[in-house]
């Protein structure tokens, strides 16, 4: 069993920045994949960023160059640094981890960027 607890969401102005945190109950090294998803109201959940246990990273085209996924293994925490925010980034952001055959999800944190 893996627990994921998210924090860091809130209100940001266009062009501003936020850093989301995902605290895991196990070592980040033990997770095969860890990902950030987002889901605007009425829209499908979409993959934003992903990281493997080997450190490889990937980003959606819509956030490439603006968002960065990183981790602090000593703190069992994964981060999503979001820069140059725009209203299209408004969504509930979820942390997701894959360990073997199991998937785990955080509770989600709201990010709002007014038009």
C-alpha positions in Angstrom: 0.0 0.0 0.0 1.2 3.5 -0.9 -0.3 6.7 0.3 0.1 10.0 -1.6 -0.7 13.3 0.1 -0.7 16.5 -2.1 -0.4 20.1 -1.2 0.6 23.5 -2.7 -2.5 24.3 -4.9 -4.2 27.6 -4.8 -4.8 30.8 -6.7 -2.1 32.3 -9.0 -2.2 35.1 -11.4 -1.4 34.6 -15.1 2.3 34.5 -15.5 2.8 33.4 -11.9 4.2 30.2 -10.4 3.1 27.5 -8.0 4.9 24.4 -6.7 2.8 21.3 -5.9 4.1 18.7 -3.5 3.2 15.0 -3.3 4.4 13.2 -0.1 4.6 9.4 -0.5 4.5 6.9 2.3 7.4 4.9 0.7 10.7 5.7 -1.0 10.4 7.3 -4.4 13.0 4.7 -5.5 10.5 1.9 -4.9 7.9 3.3 -7.4 8.2 2.3 -11.0 6.5 5.5 -12.2 5.2 8.6 -10.7 3.1 11.0 -12.6 1.1 14.3 -12.4 -2.3 14.4 -14.0 -4.8 17.3 -14.1 -8.6 17.4 -14.7 -10.4 20.6 -15.5 -14.2 20.6 -14.6 -16.1 18.8 -17.3 -13.0 17.6 -19.1 -11.0 14.4 -19.2 -8.1 13.7 -17.0 -4.8 14.3 -18.8 -1.2 13.4 -18.2 1.0 16.4 -17.4 4.3 15.0 -16.4 5.9 11.7 -15.6 9.1 10.3 -14.0 10.5 6.8 -13.8 12.5 5.3 -10.9 15.6 5.7 -13.1 15.0 9.5 -13.4 13.7 9.7 -17.0 11.1 12.5 -17.4 8.4 13.4 -19.9 6.0 16.2 -20.3 2.8 17.0 -22.2 3.4 19.4 -25.1 1.1 21.9 -23.4 3.4 22.4 -20.4 6.8 21.6 -21.8 9.2 24.3 -21.0 7.0 25.7 -18.2 6.5 22.8 -15.8 9.2 20.6 -14.1 8.8 17.3 -12.2 11.4 16.6 -9.6 11.9 14.6 -6.4 13.5 14.8 -3.0 14.2 11.1 -2.2 15.2 11.9 1.4 11.8 13.4 2.0 9.8 10.8 -0.1 8.4 13.8 -2.0 7.7 14.6 -5.6 7.2 18.1 -6.9 5.6 19.8 -9.8 7.1 23.3 -10.4 4.7 25.3 -12.5 5.9 28.5 -14.1 4.3 31.0 -16.6 0.8 29.9 -15.5 -2.2 30.7 -17.7 -5.9 30.2 -17.3 -5.8 26.9 -19.3 -3.7 25.5 -16.5 -6.7 25.7 -14.1 -7.6 22.2 -12.9 -7.5 19.7 -10.1 -4.0 18.2 -10.1 -3.4 14.6 -9.0 -0.3 12.7 -8.1 -0.2 9.1 -9.4 2.2 6.3 -8.6 2.7 2.9 -10.2 4.2 0.1 -8.1 4.2 -3.3 -9.8 0.6 -4.1 -10.8 -0.9 -1.4 -8.6 -1.8 2.3 -9.1 -2.2 4.8 -6.3 -3.7 8.3 -6.4 -3.5 11.4 -4.2 -6.5 13.3 -3.2 -6.0 16.1 -5.7 -5.2 19.8 -5.2 -7.0 22.7 -6.9 -5.1 25.2 -9.1 -6.9 28.3 -10.3 -5.6 30.9 -12.7 -8.1 33.7 -13.4 -8.6 34.9 -17.0 
